[in-house]
């Protein structure tokens, strides 16, 4: 198995984890009264993630527990994908 295939294979679980964390953050924002446009969710994800961060900082003084794992998972998926495609 080539290194590029291994990197791309590791990118998929990172992406799935990032999507799951994103949906959990959107759900948390919705529970706090924000209207969610599910039709345009892909375009509005940065807005909802930023809103999650703002709301949780207002509540506890720190970003919520889903924020940093989301950033790590999505950035890791991006890096692994780019490196995997470059090595291919």
C-alpha positions, 0 to 999 in steps of 0.5 A, spaced: 500 500 500 502 506 498 503 512 503 498 516 499 493 511 500 494 511 507 494 518 508 487 519 504 485 513 508 486 517 515 483 523 512 476 520 511 475 518 519 478 525 520 472 528 515 467 524 518 469 526 525 469 533 523 462 533 520 459 529 526 462 535 531 459 540 526 452 537 526 453 537 534 455 544 534 449 546 530 444 543 534 447 546 540 446 553 537 439 551 535 438 549 542 440 556 544 435 559 540 438 561 533 434 559 527 438 554 523 437 554 515 438 546 514 437 548 506 444 552 506 447 548 511 454 547 507 454 555 506 453 557 513 457 552 517 462 558 518 457 562 521 454 557 526 461 555 528 463 562 530 456 563 533 457 556 537 464 559 539 461 566 541 455 563 545 459 558 549 464 564 551 459 568 553 456 562 558 463 560 560 468 564 558 471 559 554 470 556 547 465 550 548 468 543 548 466 541 541 470 547 538 477 545 538 476 538 536 472 540 530 478 545 528 483 539 529 479 534 525 477 538 519 485 541 519 488 534 519 483 532 514 485 537 509 492 536 510 492 529 510 488 530 503 493 535 500 499 531 502 496 524 499 494 527 493 501 531 492 504 524 493 500 521 488 
